[in-house]
Amino acid sequence: MKPSRTSKAWMQEHLNDEFVKRAQKEGYRARAAYKLIEIDDKDKLIRPGMTIVDLGSAPGSWSQVATQRLKGQGKVIALDILEMQPIGGVTFIQGDFREESVLRELEAQLNNKQLDLVIADMAPNISGVKDVDQAGAAYLTELALEFSRDWLKPKGSFLVKVFIGAGFEEILHNMRQMFDKVVTRKPKASRDRSSEVYLLGIGRKP
């Protein structure tokens, strides 16, 4: 099938993207690495000795950043429905986070140990129907928030990608009930036209 003008334009933009070029040069699997780098530089989320869960991890750029910043001290458990090539120091589970059996497998890996940080850069498969996609994204966020409620230690943090639109205010409200402080981050590597932002909950309430 002949590529559409839109897909050609997207590919051209992608190849010219400064963060794509930097990722290739610096060995990151995706430009998304720079979103976490910028947020962590600002908010100092990742410290050696932490146990971190990375939800929606493939292709692995956030796990790469997390392991680098743990400096060999700590643990990263990553999960995605898609396959992810191995990363040293990362335990990977392939499965659908929405399925109970996959959640149980993830919890078994935790071995009853509470988490310091949950990072979630998840997005549903895009259908192109805005309301459907928005609902799918909001559902994933709610599941990630529930998981954090169950497994984050007091004063732990939660970083999640959300989309401005239906369900956003409810997510924000729920996070404010759960954390001492909730802030919005829009890193430079997040494209201006995208409705995505990152919500960061700092200080899990007991």
N, C-alpha and C positions, 0 to 999 in steps of 0.2 A: 504494500500500500504506500502511495506517495506521501511523504511527510507534509503535514499541513503548514501553512505559513506561520500559524501560532506556535507549533512545536519547534519549528526552525528558529523562530525568534527567541523562544525559551532557551534552546540549546546554545544559541549564540551568547545570550546574556549569562548563562551558567558558565560557559567557558571563559568569559571575560571577567567573571566575578573575582574580586580581590581575595575573598575568603576561600574560594575554591582553589585558587592558585597557591595560597598560603598553606592550605591543608595538604596539597600534593607535595609541596616543598618540605613541609615540616613533619610529614608522615602520619597525619591524622586521616581517618577513614572517611570523614565527612566535614563539611564546613560548619556543621552544628557544634563541633568542638569549641569554636570560638564564642559561642553563646554561653556555655558553661564557664569557660575561662574568664570571660568578662564579669559574669555574675559572681564567681568565686573570688576574683581579685577584689571586688567591691565589698562583698559580704563575708568573706573568710569562712566559708562553710566547711571546707574539707581540711582535716588535720590528721597527721599520722596517728595510728592507733584506732581509728574509727571503723565501724562496720556499716557499710553502705549498700543499699539496694537500688539498682538502676532498672526502672521499668520502661519497656519499649526501647530496649538498648541497641538493637541492630541499626546500622552496621558496626557500632561499637565505639564511636568517637567520644561519647561521654564517659564510658568505662575506661578508655585510654587516659583521659584527663584525670579521672578519679584515682586510678592506680598510680599515675605519676606523682600526684600530690600527696598520696599516702606514704610515698618514699619507702615502700617495702614493709611498712608497719600498718597492718589493718587488713580489711577484707572487703571485696566487692562481689556481690551476687547480682548477676544480670539476667533479665528475662525478656524474651520477645517471641512473637508468633513466627517470625522469620528466622532463618538460619543466621548464625553469626560465627565468623572465623575466630578461633581461639585467641585470647589475649592472656599473657602471663599474669598470674595473680588474680584472675577473674574466674569465678565459677558461673557457668552459663547454663540456663534452663531454657529449652525451646518449647513453647506452648502458648496457648491463648489465655491471657490473664483473666478473662471473663469466665473461665471454666473452673469449677470447684476443685477438680483433681489437680490442676496446674497450681492453683493457689496452695493446696496442701503440700505439693512437692516443694514449693518455694519455702513454706513455713518449716518443713522438715530440715531444709538446709540451714535455717537459722538456729536450730538446736536450742530453742527456748531462750536465745540471747536477744535482748532488745537492741534496736537500731539507733544509730546516731543521726543518720540522714537517709531520706528517701528522695531520689531524683526521678522524675518521670517526664520523658519527652515523647509521650505517646500521641498517636493520631490514628483514627479509624481509616479503613479503606475508603477513599473518596468516591462517592456516587455521582457527585455533580449537582445533587439536589440539596440546596443550602440547609433547609430545615432538618433533613435527615442526617446530614453530615454533622451539623451543630449538635443534634441530640446524641449522636454516637460519640462525639468527642466529650460532651458533658458527662455521659455515662462512664466513660473510661476514667475521667477525673474523679468522679464520685467513688469509684472502686478503689482508686489509688489513695484517696483520702481515708476511706474506711480501713484499708490496709495499714496506713500510717497511724490511725487512731489505735489500732490493735497492737502495733509493734514498735512504734517510736518510744524511746525512753523519755522521761521528763526532761525538758529543755532541748529535745531533739528538733531537727528542722526538716522541712518538706518543700521541695521545689518542683513545680508542675507547669507544663505548658497548657494554656487555656486559650480559647478563642472568644473575642468580644462578640456578644450576641446573646441569643436565648440561653438561659441557664447560668450566665456569668455571675449575675448578682447573687444568686443562690449559693454558688460555689464560694464566692467571696464571704458571704455571711457565715457559712459553715466553717470556713477556715478561721475567721475572726473569733468564733466561739472556742476553737481548739488551740489557738496559738496566742502567745503574748503580743506578737506583732506580725502584721501581714503587709507586705510591700509588693508593688508591681514593678517588674523589670522588662525593658524592651531593649535587648542588646543590639549593638550595631550590626551583628551578623544576621539579625532577624529583618527580613526585607520590609521596607516601608509599607508596601501595598498589602502585606499579609496582616490579617486580623489577629495573629497570634501575639500573645504576651506571656510572660512568666509570672506566676504568683509564688511568692516565697513566704512560707510560714516559719517564723523564728520563735523558738521557745515553746515547745509542746507543754500545754498546761497539764498539771498532775491529774 
